[in-house]
Amino acid sequence: MLDCHFKVHKTDSCEKSCHLAFVEHKIFECFPPIALNAEKHTNTSAKMKFEDLLEEAGGFGRFQILTLFLLCLPRLILPLHFLLHNFLAAIPPHHCAIPPQDQLANLTKEEVLLVSIPKDPEEVFSSCEMFAEPQFHLLLNSTQRTSGNFTAVQKCQHGWVYDQSQFTSTVATQWDLVCDQRGLNQATATFFFIGVMLGAVTFGYLSDRFGRKSMLVVSYTCTLIFGMMSSISVTYSMLAVTRTLTGMAICGLSLIVMPLGLEWVDIQHRTISGIVTSVFWSFGNMLLALIAYLVRDWRWLLLAATLPCAIGILSTWWLSESARWLLAKGKLKQAHRHLQRCAKMNGRKDFTAKINPEVLSKTAAAVAQKCSGNYSYTSLFQTPVLRKITASMGAVWFGVAFSYYGMSMNITGFGLGMYMTQFVFGLIEIPAKLLVLAVLTRAGRRPCQAWTLILTGLSIGANIVIPKSLETLRSVVAITGKGLSEAAFTMVFLYTSELYPTVLRQKGQGYCAFMARLGGSVAPLIFLLDSIWKPLPQVTYSAVAVICGSSAFFLPETLNVQLPETIEDTENQSSEEKKELRGDASEAMPLQSLQK
């Protein structure tokens, strides 16, 4: 009980009263320092932002290093499936199968081919045609051509014979997906990316609703199950369905890793954290070249690319849920537990004394007030700034994925073997990422995102006009373009996470991933345009990259800007691009509101 003994002037009408307002006034009169300190303490605890909480727990320490290390594994696994089509559906040299005939019994293998298979203008045996009848006159003069030879040519009637010097078995050789069925072979990549496209929408919604960590476990588990089912496919239809489901499942790994990592890291280390985790995509690229070199059968290759998900499931035991997301959802106890773990690992022993449940509850109350409401994908178009971000980022993601996979799935014609090309394409991405790290912190996100994608398109276009005889120059240009393409891909993950507020971050990532996988789905089919005009696929990749890269100039800059928590923060970010956000979602309500 407060013993109120105040010496009051006779003019005071409430001489014997002890109303709350009167007591507060007298305390302030008699003990101004104490009152000021109390007010300061109240305001500090009430107005604490999430960045302040993270700073108290340690913005970048052993906890963050462990978290980023655990999130590197999914980045390592992703290219094992995203670029697996290069080897899974590779088409080795082949020709029409020639049935045994008595009249061919005394001929050598080369002579049988000469009289049975026509040659193209480059003097290479046709892969899709054969003579209706053996042309024995070619044994005397292999260059002789008669008008009758053209009428005697027909499509392969008895299947194909494949060169097994490089591949024991691929999807193409398993079901004869060559010649007229070549489109189905390319479609295996399209089916996978359609699944990724669907998974982007699904996991974007589910991870916002049920949490980042739980959906990461679901993604690992489903990828493991569907990947193993793909490896035992007995029909092409089964393979198409299971690869679609695998793509849908593995999209969770792609979608969740970057936001979960960034939401635990302070603003000073945000860029380097995003770059470090993305480097493991490049390691996965090189690892794929090694695995594919050692495993030449498509079934075992699929299994080898899928089994690391089992390790990923185990690794989530040490992974913490995003405290930022937990606060946004009002899950105070869980957020406090994870923040305490962060503080303990980072050696912040005074965290419990400073950030007690009462202080955290005030922050959570503010978060609940500002982040309340149901958000859907339509919320991405709710305000003018969000509409501009969503439209521009959709174009950028489509262009980045379209050009990246267009280059990544074309690993022949550069004077290197396909395994070496795959390895070099992965290796060149590492200095490209380091260049991103050096440039992003100085030039900013917007110009870097735009110019890396534009220069990627120009590199693709340059190889259209460079003669194939200049293999070294073509290789240098292709590798440079691949590095720029990867730099653009690295930036866009980080940039997107910084543009969208916490309440919409996963949905924004889901929408952008949808657009990227739309580009990835179309990219393999563009190669079929070479039947219309040989350079048309490369012209298409080049033009799309330049146009989509230019749309990045319409985006706001996010360099050294706090992660927005609410839609209002995003609006403020657009109006004050180079200032830190003031309207953080963790900003608390006034004292009067907290007393209610």
Order of alpha helices (4+ residues) and beta strands (2+ residues): alpha-alpha-alpha-alpha-alpha-beta-alpha-beta-alpha-beta-beta-alpha-alpha-alpha-alpha-alpha-alpha-alpha-alpha-alpha-alpha-alpha-alpha-alpha-alpha-alpha-alpha-alpha-alpha-alpha
